[in-house]
């Protein structure tokens, strides 16, 4: 599999669990504004080598999820600020343009130093 994106988790906001209860995770790179840090999974800056598409694979801390949908701004925000809202509901559409939907599976265990990867299937 070809790596489209790869970054290490450097910080886990204290309010990440609130989104996890809704089967969602918000990621940003380390340029995230202070007011958004508390609910974000923050990772080191990384380059997006190819656009993310449905059919690709998201991997977080070794757990793999099929990507079902990428919003119209998903690639742009991932490249610019490492941002994406990940929905683990199995939906194939989302209202917010920066959302990526993946298959309905339990959210991965988060820990500092874990990798976030997007792989071309």
C-alpha positions in Angstrom: 0.0 0.0 0.0 1.2 3.5 -0.8 1.3 6.0 2.1 -0.7 9.2 1.2 -0.3 10.7 4.7 1.6 9.8 7.9 2.0 11.7 11.1 2.6 10.9 14.8 0.1 11.9 17.6 1.8 14.5 19.8 -1.1 15.5 22.1 -4.6 14.3 23.0 -7.0 17.0 24.1 -8.8 16.5 27.4 -12.2 16.7 25.8 -11.6 14.2 23.0 -13.9 11.7 24.7 -16.9 13.9 24.2 -16.5 13.5 20.4 -15.7 9.8 20.8 -19.1 9.2 22.4 -20.5 10.5 19.1 -18.2 8.2 17.2 -16.2 11.1 16.0 -12.6 12.2 16.2 -11.2 15.7 15.3 -7.6 15.8 14.2 -5.3 18.9 13.6 -1.6 19.3 13.2 0.4 21.2 15.8 -0.5 24.6 14.4 -4.1 24.2 15.8 -5.4 27.4 17.6 -5.3 27.2 21.4 -9.1 27.3 21.6 -9.5 24.1 19.6 -6.8 22.0 21.4 -9.0 20.6 24.1 -11.2 18.5 21.8 -8.6 17.6 19.2 -6.1 14.8 18.5 -3.0 16.8 17.6 -0.3 15.4 15.4 3.0 16.6 13.9 2.9 18.4 10.6 2.9 16.2 7.5 2.5 16.4 3.8 -0.5 15.0 1.9 1.2 13.1 -1.0 -2.0 12.3 -2.9 -5.7 13.2 -2.4 -7.7 10.9 -0.1 -10.5 9.1 -1.8 -13.3 6.6 -0.9 -11.7 3.2 -1.0 -8.5 4.3 0.7 -7.6 3.1 4.2 -7.2 5.1 7.4 -4.9 3.6 10.0 -4.6 4.9 13.6 -2.4 3.1 16.1 -2.4 0.0 13.9 -6.3 -0.2 13.6 -7.5 0.0 9.9 -10.7 1.5 8.7 -12.0 1.6 5.1 -12.6 5.2 4.0 -16.2 5.5 2.7 -16.5 9.3 2.0 -14.3 12.4 1.9 -16.0 15.8 2.1 -15.3 18.5 -0.5 -12.8 20.3 1.7 -11.3 17.2 3.4 -8.1 17.1 1.3 -7.6 20.9 1.4 -7.9 21.1 5.2 -5.8 18.0 5.7 -3.0 19.4 3.6 -3.2 23.0 5.0 -3.7 22.4 8.8 -3.7 18.6 9.2 -7.4 18.9 10.0 -10.2 16.4 9.4 -13.3 15.3 11.4 -13.4 11.6 11.2 -16.8 9.9 11.5 -16.7 6.2 12.6 -20.4 5.7 11.8 -20.2 3.9 8.4 -22.0 6.8 6.7 -21.3 7.5 3.1 -22.0 11.3 3.2 -21.7 14.1 5.7 -23.0 17.7 6.1 -19.6 19.2 7.0 -17.2 19.6 4.1 -14.1 18.7 6.2 -15.5 15.3 7.2 -14.1 11.9 6.4 -16.4 8.9 7.0 -15.0 5.5 7.7 -16.5 2.1 8.4 -18.5 1.6 11.6 -16.0 0.1 14.0 -14.9 1.0 17.5 -12.6 4.0 17.6 -8.9 3.2 18.0 -7.0 3.5 21.2 -5.2 6.8 21.3 -1.7 7.2 22.7 1.1 9.6 22.2 3.5 8.6 19.5 0.9 6.5 17.7 0.8 6.9 13.9 -2.1 8.3 11.8 -1.7 7.0 8.3 -3.8 7.2 5.1 -3.0 4.5 2.6 -4.0 4.0 -1.0 -5.8 0.7 -1.2 
